[in-house]
Structures are given as structure tokens and as C-alpha cells.
Amino acid sequence: MKEEKEKPRLKVTVKYGSLESTCEGAADEVLSFVLRFVRDVYPAYEIVSGLTVTVDLEKLLSRLKGVIAFLPKGRPVILKSTGGLTDSDIILTYLVAAYAANQMGMADGDSLSMADLLDRMGKSAGTVAGRLSELVNGMCVDRVGRGEYRVTPYGVNRFMEAVLPLLEGAK
């Protein structure tokens, strides 16, 4: 009995963004798989990624330099004058700072409590609660627990477009 020589198999892993798929088989099967992936997945991924709000963390952190500094345990210090900002803008600034501290591994979480915001802002509970409610309704902030709030990706982008330029220009 003559031994049949095993045909070599090709194994390909295709990665695109967060998508990954592997195929193993004969060369023509693998090539067909790759072409199907590009034809089917790539356009869908492009459409979905264009509809998804994400945060460019590197850009955010580089722009925060000179605007916000972090004390031990990630407590933020706003280095620029907040005189031209609304109460909502200041709340958003503190929540973005909490997000950034968490992303850098300086804080255990990315949310702030109502008590934290009251302490940092020195405003009345009614004022802070009202502005938080507006930010939640505007999809800039999520309520993550009783009295806990976290900035959304949309909120980070709004901060970078509308609030950060004011802070960058402040003395």
C-alpha cells in the first residue's frame, strides 16, 4: 500500500480593528475565505465604526497637559481658570478628569459621587443635581449607581470640542 502524501495546509488569521477570524485549509479555500471576509466584514465594520462614538485617549491626554494635573490617587486639579465655564462645563471637566485618571491607572474607577462633585465645586446640591440631570438627559453623563456619575464617550468628545478650548485659552 502506497502512503498518500499529505497536502500542505495554509492557515491565515485576518485581523481588522477588533475583529479577528482564522481559516485553515487548502490554499484556494483560504483565499476564498479572505476575499469573503474583505467583501462582507470590511464594509460592515466601516459602517459600524462610523456610527460608533469612541474616545481618542491619546489625543485627550495630550490636550489635558497643562490644563489638568493629577494628585496621588488620581484626584484632579484644574490648572486653568474656570471663570468662563458654566456649572455643567465644570462638572463635565471633573468627570473627564476622573475618566482620564482611571485610564492612566491612577484611580480605581471612572465615576464620581455627588458628594465628590459638591466638594470640588462648592455649589449647592440643587445646582449640581440640576446640572447632572441635564448632562444625563444630553447623553454626556451616565448615572452608574445611587449618586454616582460617569462621563460617556459622547460627553468626552463634547468636552474636547466645546469645553477644553475654553480651558486651553484660559489663564
MIDOSE-1310 file (N, C-alpha, C; in nm, 2 decimals, decimal comma, always signed):
residues 171
mkee	+0,08/-0,12/+0,00/+0,00/+0,00/+0,00/+0,09/+0,12/+0,00; +0,06/+0,21/-0,09/+0,14/+0,33/-0,11/+0,08/+0,44/-0,01; +0,17/+0,51/+0,06/+0,13/+0,62/+0,15/+0,10/+0,74/+0,07; -0,02/+0,80/+0,10/-0,05/+0,92/+0,03/+0,02/+1,04/+0,11
kekp	+0,08/+1,12/+0,03/+0,15/+1,24/+0,09/+0,04/+1,34/+0,13; +0,05/+1,39/+0,25/-0,05/+1,49/+0,30/-0,02/+1,62/+0,23; -0,12/+1,68/+0,18/-0,11/+1,81/+0,11/-0,09/+1,92/+0,22; +0,00/+2,01/+0,19/+0,02/+2,12/+0,29/-0,11/+2,20/+0,31
rlkv	-0,13/+2,24/+0,43/-0,24/+2,33/+0,46/-0,20/+2,47/+0,49; -0,28/+2,56/+0,46/-0,25/+2,70/+0,48/-0,34/+2,75/+0,60; -0,28/+2,83/+0,69/-0,36/+2,88/+0,80/-0,34/+3,03/+0,80; -0,45/+3,11/+0,79/-0,44/+3,25/+0,79/-0,54/+3,31/+0,90
tvky	-0,49/+3,41/+0,97/-0,57/+3,48/+1,06/-0,58/+3,62/+1,01; -0,70/+3,67/+1,00/-0,73/+3,80/+0,95/-0,77/+3,89/+1,07; -0,71/+4,00/+1,09/-0,74/+4,10/+1,19/-0,77/+4,23/+1,13; -0,88/+4,29/+1,18/-0,92/+4,42/+1,13/-0,99/+4,49/+1,25
gsle	-0,92/+4,59/+1,31/-0,98/+4,65/+1,43/-1,00/+4,55/+1,54; -1,11/+4,54/+1,59/-1,14/+4,44/+1,70/-1,19/+4,31/+1,64; -1,20/+4,30/+1,51/-1,25/+4,17/+1,45/-1,13/+4,08/+1,42; -1,15/+3,95/+1,44/-1,04/+3,86/+1,41/-1,11/+3,73/+1,37
stce	-1,05/+3,67/+1,26/-1,11/+3,54/+1,22/-0,99/+3,46/+1,16; -1,00/+3,32/+1,18/-0,89/+3,23/+1,13/-0,95/+3,13/+1,04; -0,88/+3,09/+0,94/-0,92/+2,98/+0,85/-0,80/+2,90/+0,82; -0,82/+2,77/+0,81/-0,72/+2,67/+0,78/-0,77/+2,58/+0,68
gaad	-0,69/+2,55/+0,57/-0,73/+2,46/+0,47/-0,64/+2,47/+0,35; -0,70/+2,42/+0,24/-0,62/+2,43/+0,11/-0,61/+2,57/+0,07; -0,51/+2,61/-0,01/-0,49/+2,75/-0,05/-0,61/+2,81/-0,11; -0,68/+2,74/-0,20/-0,80/+2,80/-0,26/-0,91/+2,83/-0,16
evls	-0,93/+2,74/-0,06/-1,03/+2,76/+0,04/-1,00/+2,89/+0,13; -0,87/+2,90/+0,16/-0,82/+3,01/+0,25/-0,84/+3,14/+0,17; -0,80/+3,14/+0,04/-0,81/+3,26/-0,04/-0,95/+3,30/-0,05; -1,04/+3,21/-0,07/-1,19/+3,24/-0,08/-1,24/+3,30/+0,05
fvlr	-1,19/+3,24/+0,17/-1,23/+3,29/+0,30/-1,18/+3,44/+0,31; -1,06/+3,47/+0,28/-1,01/+3,61/+0,29/-1,09/+3,70/+0,21; -1,11/+3,66/+0,08/-1,19/+3,75/+0,00/-1,33/+3,77/+0,05; -1,40/+3,67/+0,10/-1,53/+3,68/+0,16/-1,52/+3,78/+0,28
fvrd	-1,42/+3,76/+0,37/-1,40/+3,85/+0,48/-1,40/+4,00/+0,44; -1,31/+4,02/+0,34/-1,30/+4,16/+0,30/-1,43/+4,21/+0,24; -1,49/+4,13/+0,16/-1,62/+4,17/+0,09/-1,73/+4,19/+0,20; -1,74/+4,10/+0,29/-1,86/+4,11/+0,38/-1,83/+4,19/+0,51
vypa	-1,72/+4,16/+0,57/-1,69/+4,22/+0,70/-1,64/+4,36/+0,69; -1,55/+4,39/+0,61/-1,49/+4,52/+0,60/-1,59/+4,63/+0,58; -1,68/+4,62/+0,48/-1,78/+4,73/+0,46/-1,87/+4,75/+0,59; -1,91/+4,64/+0,64/-2,00/+4,64/+0,76/-1,92/+4,71/+0,88
yeiv	-1,79/+4,67/+0,89/-1,71/+4,73/+1,00/-1,69/+4,88/+0,98; -1,67/+4,92/+0,86/-1,66/+5,06/+0,83/-1,78/+5,14/+0,86; -1,90/+5,08/+0,83/-2,03/+5,15/+0,86/-2,05/+5,16/+1,01; -2,02/+5,04/+1,08/-2,05/+5,04/+1,22/-1,95/+5,14/+1,29
sglt	-1,82/+5,13/+1,25/-1,72/+5,22/+1,32/-1,75/+5,37/+1,29; -1,82/+5,40/+1,18/-1,85/+5,53/+1,15/-1,98/+5,58/+1,23; -2,05/+5,48/+1,29/-2,17/+5,52/+1,37/-2,14/+5,51/+1,52; -2,02/+5,46/+1,56/-1,99/+5,44/+1,70/-1,91/+5,56/+1,75
vtvd	-1,95/+5,61/+1,87/-1,88/+5,72/+1,93/-1,77/+5,66/+2,02; -1,65/+5,70/+1,99/-1,53/+5,65/+2,06/-1,45/+5,77/+2,11; -1,35/+5,74/+2,20/-1,27/+5,84/+2,26/-1,13/+5,81/+2,21; -1,06/+5,92/+2,16/-0,92/+5,91/+2,12/-0,84/+5,95/+2,25
lekl	-0,81/+5,84/+2,33/-0,75/+5,87/+2,46/-0,61/+5,94/+2,45; -0,53/+5,90/+2,35/-0,40/+5,97/+2,33/-0,42/+6,12/+2,31; -0,51/+6,15/+2,22/-0,54/+6,29/+2,19/-0,59/+6,37/+2,32; -0,68/+6,30/+2,39/-0,74/+6,36/+2,51/-0,63/+6,39/+2,61
lsrl	-0,55/+6,29/+2,64/-0,44/+6,31/+2,74/-0,34/+6,41/+2,70; -0,30/+6,42/+2,57/-0,21/+6,52/+2,53/-0,27/+6,66/+2,54; -0,40/+6,67/+2,52/-0,46/+6,81/+2,53/-0,48/+6,85/+2,68; -0,49/+6,75/+2,77/-0,51/+6,78/+2,91/-0,39/+6,83/+2,97
kgvi	-0,27/+6,81/+2,91/-0,14/+6,85/+2,97/-0,15/+7,01/+2,98; -0,11/+7,05/+3,10/-0,11/+7,20/+3,13/-0,25/+7,25/+3,16; -0,35/+7,17/+3,15/-0,49/+7,21/+3,19/-0,54/+7,14/+3,32; -0,50/+7,01/+3,33/-0,54/+6,93/+3,45/-0,42/+6,86/+3,49
aflp	-0,39/+6,85/+3,62/-0,29/+6,77/+3,68/-0,35/+6,67/+3,78; -0,28/+6,57/+3,81/-0,34/+6,47/+3,90/-0,25/+6,45/+4,02; -0,32/+6,46/+4,14/-0,25/+6,43/+4,26/-0,25/+6,28/+4,29; -0,18/+6,23/+4,39/-0,19/+6,09/+4,42/-0,33/+6,04/+4,43
kgrp	-0,35/+5,92/+4,39/-0,48/+5,85/+4,38/-0,57/+5,91/+4,28; -0,51/+5,99/+4,18/-0,59/+6,04/+4,07/-0,68/+6,16/+4,09; -0,67/+6,22/+4,20/-0,75/+6,34/+4,23/-0,70/+6,45/+4,14; -0,80/+6,50/+4,05/-0,76/+6,61/+3,96/-0,75/+6,75/+4,02
vilk	-0,66/+6,83/+3,96/-0,65/+6,97/+3,99/-0,66/+7,04/+3,86; -0,76/+7,13/+3,85/-0,77/+7,21/+3,73/-0,68/+7,32/+3,74; -0,58/+7,33/+3,64/-0,48/+7,43/+3,65/-0,51/+7,56/+3,59; -0,62/+7,56/+3,51/-0,66/+7,69/+3,44/-0,79/+7,75/+3,51
stgg	-0,81/+7,87/+3,49/-0,93/+7,94/+3,55/-1,06/+7,88/+3,49; -1,15/+7,85/+3,57/-1,28/+7,80/+3,53/-1,39/+7,91/+3,52; -1,34/+8,04/+3,53/-1,43/+8,15/+3,54/-1,53/+8,16/+3,42; -1,48/+8,12/+3,30/-1,57/+8,14/+3,19/-1,65/+8,01/+3,16
ltds	-1,65/+7,92/+3,25/-1,72/+7,79/+3,23/-1,86/+7,79/+3,30; -1,95/+7,72/+3,24/-2,08/+7,70/+3,31/-2,06/+7,59/+3,42; -2,16/+7,58/+3,51/-2,15/+7,47/+3,61/-2,15/+7,33/+3,54; -2,23/+7,32/+3,43/-2,23/+7,19/+3,36/-2,09/+7,16/+3,30
diil	-2,02/+7,27/+3,25/-1,89/+7,25/+3,19/-1,79/+7,21/+3,30; -1,80/+7,26/+3,42/-1,71/+7,22/+3,53/-1,74/+7,08/+3,57; -1,86/+7,04/+3,58/-1,89/+6,90/+3,62/-1,84/+6,81/+3,51; -1,86/+6,84/+3,39/-1,80/+6,76/+3,28/-1,65/+6,75/+3,29
tylv	-1,58/+6,86/+3,32/-1,44/+6,86/+3,33/-1,39/+6,77/+3,44; -1,46/+6,77/+3,56/-1,42/+6,68/+3,66/-1,45/+6,53/+3,63; -1,56/+6,51/+3,56/-1,59/+6,37/+3,52/-1,49/+6,32/+3,41; -1,45/+6,41/+3,32/-1,35/+6,37/+3,22/-1,22/+6,34/+3,29
aaya	-1,18/+6,42/+3,39/-1,06/+6,40/+3,46/-1,06/+6,27/+3,54; -1,18/+6,23/+3,59/-1,19/+6,10/+3,66/-1,17/+5,99/+3,56; -1,23/+6,01/+3,44/-1,21/+5,91/+3,33/-1,07/+5,89/+3,29; -1,00/+6,01/+3,27/-0,86/+6,01/+3,23/-0,77/+5,94/+3,34
anqm	-0,79/+5,98/+3,47/-0,72/+5,92/+3,58/-0,73/+5,77/+3,58; -0,86/+5,72/+3,56/-0,88/+5,58/+3,55/-0,81/+5,51/+3,44; -0,81/+5,57/+3,32/-0,75/+5,52/+3,20/-0,60/+5,51/+3,22; -0,54/+5,60/+3,30/-0,40/+5,60/+3,32/-0,36/+5,51/+3,44
gmad	-0,46/+5,45/+3,50/-0,43/+5,36/+3,61/-0,40/+5,43/+3,74; -0,44/+5,56/+3,75/-0,42/+5,64/+3,87/-0,54/+5,63/+3,97; -0,65/+5,59/+3,92/-0,77/+5,58/+4,00/-0,84/+5,45/+3,99; -0,91/+5,41/+4,09/-0,98/+5,28/+4,09/-1,10/+5,27/+4,01
gdsl	-1,16/+5,39/+3,98/-1,28/+5,39/+3,90/-1,29/+5,52/+3,82; -1,39/+5,53/+3,73/-1,40/+5,64/+3,64/-1,52/+5,73/+3,67; -1,58/+5,70/+3,79/-1,70/+5,78/+3,83/-1,68/+5,86/+3,95; -1,76/+5,96/+3,97/-1,75/+6,05/+4,08/-1,89/+6,05/+4,15
smad	-1,89/+6,06/+4,28/-2,02/+6,07/+4,35/-2,06/+6,22/+4,35; -2,19/+6,23/+4,39/-2,25/+6,36/+4,40/-2,17/+6,44/+4,51; -2,13/+6,37/+4,62/-2,05/+6,43/+4,73/-1,92/+6,48/+4,68; -1,85/+6,40/+4,59/-1,72/+6,44/+4,53/-1,74/+6,57/+4,46
lldr	-1,84/+6,58/+4,37/-1,87/+6,70/+4,29/-1,90/+6,82/+4,38; -1,99/+6,80/+4,48/-2,02/+6,91/+4,57/-1,89/+6,96/+4,64; -1,81/+6,87/+4,68/-1,68/+6,91/+4,75/-1,59/+6,99/+4,66; -1,58/+6,94/+4,53/-1,49/+7,01/+4,44/-1,54/+7,14/+4,38
mgks	-1,67/+7,15/+4,37/-1,73/+7,27/+4,31/-1,77/+7,38/+4,40; -1,81/+7,34/+4,53/-1,85/+7,44/+4,62/-1,99/+7,50/+4,59; -2,07/+7,43/+4,52/-2,20/+7,48/+4,48/-2,31/+7,40/+4,56; -2,43/+7,45/+4,55/-2,54/+7,39/+4,63/-2,57/+7,25/+4,56
agtv	-2,63/+7,17/+4,65/-2,67/+7,03/+4,60/-2,77/+7,04/+4,49; -2,86/+7,14/+4,50/-2,97/+7,16/+4,40/-2,91/+7,20/+4,26; -2,81/+7,29/+4,27/-2,74/+7,33/+4,14/-2,67/+7,21/+4,08; -2,59/+7,14/+4,15/-2,51/+7,03/+4,10/-2,61/+6,92/+4,05
agrl	-2,71/+6,89/+4,13/-2,81/+6,78/+4,08/-2,88/+6,83/+3,96; -2,92/+6,95/+3,94/-2,98/+7,00/+3,82/-2,90/+6,99/+3,70; -2,77/+7,03/+3,71/-2,68/+7,02/+3,60/-2,65/+6,88/+3,56; -2,63/+6,79/+3,66/-2,61/+6,65/+3,64/-2,73/+6,59/+3,56
selv	-2,85/+6,63/+3,60/-2,97/+6,58/+3,53/-2,97/+6,62/+3,38; -2,93/+6,75/+3,36/-2,92/+6,80/+3,22/-2,82/+6,72/+3,14; -2,70/+6,70/+3,21/-2,60/+6,62/+3,14/-2,64/+6,48/+3,11; -2,71/+6,42/+3,20/-2,76/+6,28/+3,18/-2,86/+6,28/+3,06
ngmc	-2,95/+6,38/+3,06/-3,05/+6,39/+2,95/-2,98/+6,42/+2,82; -2,87/+6,49/+2,82/-2,80/+6,52/+2,70/-2,70/+6,41/+2,66; -2,71/+6,30/+2,73/-2,62/+6,18/+2,70/-2,47/+6,20/+2,71; -2,44/+6,31/+2,79/-2,29/+6,33/+2,82/-2,25/+6,26/+2,94
vdrv	-2,34/+6,22/+3,03/-2,31/+6,16/+3,15/-2,41/+6,04/+3,18; -2,36/+5,93/+3,24/-2,44/+5,82/+3,28/-2,45/+5,82/+3,43; -2,57/+5,78/+3,48/-2,58/+5,76/+3,62/-2,54/+5,61/+3,64; -2,44/+5,58/+3,72/-2,39/+5,44/+3,73/-2,43/+5,38/+3,86
grge	-2,49/+5,45/+3,95/-2,53/+5,40/+4,08/-2,60/+5,51/+4,15; -2,64/+5,48/+4,27/-2,70/+5,58/+4,35/-2,60/+5,69/+4,38; -2,62/+5,81/+4,32/-2,54/+5,92/+4,34/-2,40/+5,91/+4,28; -2,38/+5,82/+4,18/-2,25/+5,81/+4,11/-2,27/+5,84/+3,97
yrvt	-2,18/+5,91/+3,91/-2,19/+5,95/+3,77/-2,06/+5,93/+3,70; -2,07/+5,90/+3,57/-1,96/+5,88/+3,48/-1,98/+5,94/+3,35; -1,88/+6,00/+3,29/-1,88/+6,06/+3,16/-1,90/+5,95/+3,05; -1,98/+5,98/+2,95/-1,99/+5,89/+2,83/-1,89/+5,93/+2,73
pygv	-1,86/+5,84/+2,63/-1,78/+5,88/+2,52/-1,82/+6,00/+2,45; -1,96/+6,02/+2,43/-2,01/+6,14/+2,37/-1,98/+6,26/+2,46; -1,98/+6,25/+2,59/-1,95/+6,35/+2,68/-1,80/+6,39/+2,67; -1,72/+6,29/+2,66/-1,57/+6,32/+2,64/-1,55/+6,40/+2,51
nrfm	-1,61/+6,36/+2,41/-1,60/+6,43/+2,28/-1,65/+6,57/+2,28; -1,77/+6,59/+2,35/-1,83/+6,72/+2,37/-1,73/+6,81/+2,45; -1,68/+6,75/+2,55/-1,58/+6,82/+2,63/-1,46/+6,87/+2,55; -1,41/+6,78/+2,47/-1,29/+6,82/+2,38/-1,32/+6,92/+2,28
eavl	-1,45/+6,92/+2,23/-1,48/+7,02/+2,13/-1,53/+7,15/+2,18; -1,60/+7,15/+2,30/-1,66/+7,28/+2,35/-1,59/+7,33/+2,47; -1,55/+7,25/+2,57/-1,50/+7,30/+2,70/-1,35/+7,31/+2,70; -1,28/+7,21/+2,65/-1,14/+7,21/+2,65/-1,08/+7,33/+2,58
plle	-1,13/+7,38/+2,47/-1,07/+7,50/+2,41/-1,09/+7,62/+2,50; -1,19/+7,63/+2,58/-1,21/+7,74/+2,67/-1,10/+7,73/+2,78; -1,08/+7,61/+2,83/-0,98/+7,59/+2,93/-0,84/+7,62/+2,88; -0,81/+7,57/+2,76/-0,68/+7,59/+2,70/-0,65/+7,74/+2,68
gak	-0,75/+7,82/+2,65/-0,73/+7,96/+2,63/-0,73/+8,04/+2,76; -0,77/+7,98/+2,87/-0,78/+8,05/+3,00/-0,64/+8,06/+3,06; -0,63/+8,16/+3,15/-0,50/+8,18/+3,22/-0,50/+8,10/+3,35
